[in-house]
Every structure is written in C-alpha cells, then in structure tokens.
Amino acid sequence: MMIEKEYNFKTASDAKLIEKIISDENIDLNHVIFHKGQALPEHYSNSNVYLIVISGNISVQLNDQKTNIYNKGSIVNVPYKTKMNISNQHDELLEFFIVKAPSPKRFSN
C-alpha cells in the first residue's frame, strides 16, 4: 500500500480552465489557465491565498490598490478577507496555481 497520494492536473488548454485539484481539511489547490481578457469573478479571499505563476503575467488588484503585474516564477500572498481581482491582461497565456492554506473549511463564515 502506498503512503503517498498522486494528484494530476491538465497541462494545456485552448479554453479557459479552472480545475480543483485538492480540497481537504489542510489546503485547497486549484489550477488555472487564462487567455488574454479572462479573469476570476471579483471576490473576497476565504483563506490565506498564494498565487503561484507558472507562465505568463498575472494582473492582481487587491482592495482599492492599483493593479500589480507579477511574472512567471512569482508567488503572491493575498491575506484572508481581501477583495481580489485576478486576470490576464496580456497576450501570453497565463497559467497559475491557487493555494489556500489553511483550507477555507477551517474558517467560520
């Protein structure tokens, strides 16, 4: 019997992709691929959020701050209960992971 558990994610997409990979008592892990002009709906973070940019440039606008651009190789931390606008405003394909730790299940609403 194996101790480890393997999770898989898609490696290419011609369309917008948002896939939930892990959602347990410890973390939520999502994988996202956006083409230019695609975005997540504006929402408030429901945990401590880490955006891990795999390729492209991510546009991040938090609360009332100006939009900041982060490049491939960046990890951006968004604190709990922060208003977020996450998008791809660039020609290059954007691929990133969203890590929520601890899992939002640990926060009471």
Secondary structure, DSSP 8 states (H G I E B T S, - for coil): --SS---------SS-EEEEEEESSS-EEEEEEE-TT-B---EE-SS-EEEEEEESEEEEEETTS--EEEETT-EEEE-TT-EEEEE--SSS-EEEEEEESS-GGGS--
